[in-house]
Amino acid sequence: MIVLAIDTAGVDCSAALYDSAAEQILSAVTETIGKGHAERLMAVIDAALAAANLSLDAVERVAVVIGPGSFTGIRVGVAAARGLALALGVESVGVTTLETLARGYLADHPGKPVVAAMDAKRNEVYAQAFAADGLPLSEPAALSPEDVSKLVEKLAAAATGSWAEHSPVKGEGGFEGRDRFDIATVARVGAEKPEGAGRPKPLYLRGPDAKPQTGFALQRRS
């Protein structure tokens, strides 16, 4: 199965092609742009297809990162994945940022549980625990730093992601200032998703930071 994986949930705009039968990444293209994913995504996908020497109609599944992460970026990626899947007549699947971080960490540091923990600002952490085999041990949630620390200690787990430097149990090389979602890992996880899982939809663990303004209604003239 040829899987097209895309990610617009963070600072990167990424696409990759993966051959699940051969267990081989055929191409991967990443542009670190911060914003403007909607303008760059199709060009990045075209570049990945060209690097793999494939046409779009060779794609048999589309995998997309669904969050948690950038509200705007996630919407761009999910809409693109669903649109491409519909046009191609293939299935689209969602991959979370947390399982991507965990699987990437476990590939290099096997043997113990890991908590994927992203700094969500406002004294919150997006977190989820995974067993050493990559299976989830908890649901993704927005937690307090104290609760994430307790989860790490309870499981005797490592921690990975941008919040991991604050963890009571540090992983090895498991954090950096910004969360990055390895597109090759997204492609592999997307290929493993069972058929019929349903169309991907954004995973939002809290409301948007932007709020509608109030108190500016003009007084009606008599």
C-alpha positions as CSV (number, residue, x, y, z in Angstrom):
1,M,0.0,0.0,0.0
2,I,1.3,3.4,-0.9
3,V,0.6,5.9,1.8
4,L,0.8,9.7,1.4
5,A,1.4,11.3,4.8
6,I,1.0,15.0,5.5
7,D,1.7,17.2,8.5
8,T,0.7,20.8,9.1
9,A,0.1,20.7,12.9
10,G,3.2,22.5,14.0
11,V,6.0,24.6,12.5
12,D,6.7,22.2,9.7
13,C,4.8,21.6,6.4
14,S,5.6,18.0,5.5
15,A,4.7,15.2,3.1
16,A,6.0,11.7,2.6
17,L,5.3,8.6,0.5
18,Y,5.6,5.2,2.2
19,D,5.4,1.7,0.6
20,S,4.0,-0.4,3.4
21,A,4.6,-3.7,1.6
22,A,8.3,-3.0,1.3
23,E,8.4,-1.1,4.6
24,Q,10.2,1.7,2.8
25,I,10.0,5.5,2.9
26,L,10.0,6.5,-0.8
27,S,10.4,10.2,-0.2
28,A,10.0,12.9,2.5
29,V,9.9,16.6,2.1
30,T,9.7,19.1,5.0
31,E,9.7,22.9,5.0
32,T,9.9,24.6,8.4
33,I,7.6,27.6,7.8
34,G,5.8,28.3,11.1
35,K,2.7,29.8,9.3
36,G,1.3,29.7,5.8
37,H,0.7,26.0,5.5
38,A,-2.4,26.4,3.2
39,E,-0.2,28.2,0.7
40,R,2.6,25.7,0.7
41,L,1.1,22.3,1.3
42,M,0.2,21.3,-2.2
43,A,3.7,22.3,-3.5
44,V,5.2,20.1,-0.7
45,I,3.0,17.2,-1.7
46,D,4.0,17.6,-5.4
47,A,7.7,17.7,-4.4
48,A,7.3,14.5,-2.4
49,L,5.5,12.8,-5.3
50,A,8.2,13.9,-7.7
51,A,11.0,12.6,-5.4
52,A,9.3,9.2,-5.2
53,N,8.7,9.2,-9.0
54,L,5.0,8.6,-8.4
55,S,1.8,10.3,-9.6
56,L,-1.0,11.2,-7.2
57,D,-3.2,8.3,-8.5
58,A,-0.7,5.8,-7.1
59,V,-1.7,6.8,-3.5
60,E,-3.8,4.2,-1.8
61,R,-4.2,5.9,1.6
62,V,-3.8,9.4,3.0
63,A,-2.6,9.9,6.6
64,V,-2.7,13.3,8.3
65,V,-1.6,14.6,11.6
66,I,-4.8,15.7,13.5
67,G,-3.3,17.3,16.6
68,P,-3.2,18.5,19.2
69,G,-1.3,21.4,17.8
70,S,-1.9,24.5,15.8
71,F,-5.6,25.1,15.4
72,T,-5.2,26.6,11.9
73,G,-2.6,24.2,10.7
74,I,-4.6,21.2,11.8
75,R,-7.7,22.4,9.9
76,V,-5.6,22.9,6.8
77,G,-4.1,19.4,6.9
78,V,-7.3,17.6,7.7
79,A,-9.2,19.4,5.0
80,A,-6.5,18.6,2.4
81,A,-6.3,14.9,3.4
82,R,-10.1,14.4,3.3
83,G,-10.3,16.3,-0.1
84,L,-7.5,14.2,-1.6
85,A,-8.9,10.9,-0.3
86,L,-12.3,11.8,-1.7
87,A,-10.9,12.7,-5.1
88,L,-8.8,9.6,-5.3
89,G,-11.5,7.2,-3.9
90,V,-9.2,6.0,-1.1
91,E,-9.3,6.0,2.7
92,S,-7.9,8.8,4.9
93,V,-6.8,8.3,8.5
94,G,-5.7,10.4,11.4
95,V,-2.5,10.2,13.3
96,T,-2.0,12.2,16.5
97,T,1.0,14.4,17.4
98,L,1.3,12.5,20.7
99,E,1.5,9.0,19.2
100,T,4.0,10.4,16.6
101,L,6.2,11.7,19.3
102,A,6.0,8.5,21.3
103,R,6.6,6.2,18.4
104,G,9.6,8.3,17.3
105,Y,11.1,8.1,20.8
106,L,10.5,4.4,21.2
107,A,12.1,3.6,17.9
108,D,15.4,4.9,19.3
109,H,14.9,4.1,23.0
110,P,12.9,0.8,23.3
111,G,12.1,-1.1,26.4
112,K,10.1,1.2,28.7
113,P,6.9,3.2,28.7
114,V,7.0,6.8,27.5
115,V,4.8,9.8,28.1
116,A,4.5,12.2,25.1
117,A,4.1,15.6,26.6
118,M,3.8,18.9,24.7
119,D,3.9,22.3,26.3
120,A,0.4,23.7,25.7
121,K,1.1,27.0,27.4
122,R,-1.3,28.5,30.0
123,N,0.2,26.1,32.6
124,E,-1.2,23.0,30.7
125,V,0.5,20.1,29.0
126,Y,-0.9,17.9,26.2
127,A,0.0,14.4,27.3
128,Q,-0.6,10.7,26.7
129,A,1.2,7.6,28.0
130,F,2.3,4.7,25.9
131,A,3.6,1.3,26.7
132,A,7.0,0.1,25.5
133,D,5.2,-1.6,22.5
134,G,3.6,1.7,21.5
135,L,0.1,0.9,22.6
136,P,-1.7,3.8,24.5
137,L,-2.0,3.5,28.2
138,S,-4.1,6.7,28.6
139,E,-6.3,9.0,26.5
140,P,-4.8,12.2,25.1
141,A,-5.6,15.1,27.5
142,A,-4.7,18.6,28.6
143,L,-3.3,18.2,32.1
144,S,-1.6,20.2,34.7
145,P,2.2,19.9,34.9
146,E,1.8,18.3,38.3
147,D,-0.5,15.6,36.9
148,V,1.8,14.8,34.1
149,S,4.7,14.5,36.5
150,K,2.6,12.1,38.6
151,L,1.8,10.0,35.5
152,V,5.5,9.8,34.5
153,E,6.4,8.7,38.1
154,K,3.5,6.2,38.4
155,L,4.5,4.4,35.2
156,A,8.3,4.8,35.7
157,A,8.2,6.1,32.2
158,A,10.5,8.3,30.1
159,A,9.1,11.6,28.7
160,T,9.4,13.0,25.3
161,G,8.2,16.2,23.7
162,S,8.7,19.9,24.4
163,W,7.6,19.6,28.0
164,A,9.9,16.7,28.8
165,E,12.7,18.9,30.1
166,H,10.4,19.6,33.1
167,S,9.7,15.9,33.8
168,P,10.9,14.2,37.0
169,V,12.2,11.3,34.8
170,K,14.0,12.5,31.8
171,G,14.2,10.6,28.5
172,E,17.4,10.5,26.4
173,G,17.3,13.3,23.9
174,G,13.6,13.3,24.2
175,F,12.8,17.0,24.0
176,E,13.5,20.2,22.1
177,G,12.2,23.8,22.3
178,R,9.5,23.1,19.6
179,D,7.5,20.0,18.9
180,R,8.4,18.4,15.6
181,F,6.5,15.5,14.1
182,D,8.6,13.2,12.0
183,I,6.8,12.7,8.8
184,A,8.3,9.3,8.2
185,T,6.9,8.2,11.5
186,V,3.5,9.6,10.6
187,A,3.5,7.6,7.4
188,R,4.4,4.3,9.2
189,V,1.8,4.8,11.9
190,G,-0.8,5.8,9.3
191,A,-0.1,2.6,7.3
192,E,-0.8,0.6,10.5
193,K,-4.2,2.1,11.2
194,P,-7.1,-0.4,10.7
195,E,-9.4,0.0,7.8
196,G,-12.8,1.6,8.4
197,A,-11.5,3.8,11.3
198,G,-13.5,6.7,10.0
199,R,-12.5,10.0,8.3
200,P,-9.9,12.0,10.3
201,K,-11.1,15.0,12.3
202,P,-9.1,17.6,14.3
203,L,-8.1,16.6,17.8
204,Y,-8.6,19.7,20.0
205,L,-8.0,19.2,23.7
206,R,-9.1,22.7,24.6
207,G,-10.8,25.7,23.0
208,P,-9.0,28.2,20.7
209,D,-6.9,31.0,22.2
210,A,-8.7,33.6,20.1
211,K,-12.0,34.7,21.6
212,P,-14.7,36.8,20.0
213,Q,-14.7,40.4,21.1
214,T,-17.6,41.6,23.2
215,G,-18.8,44.9,24.6
216,F,-18.4,46.8,21.3
217,A,-22.1,46.9,20.2
218,L,-23.2,50.3,19.0
219,Q,-26.1,51.8,20.8
220,R,-29.3,51.8,18.7
221,R,-30.4,55.3,17.8
222,S,-34.0,56.2,18.6
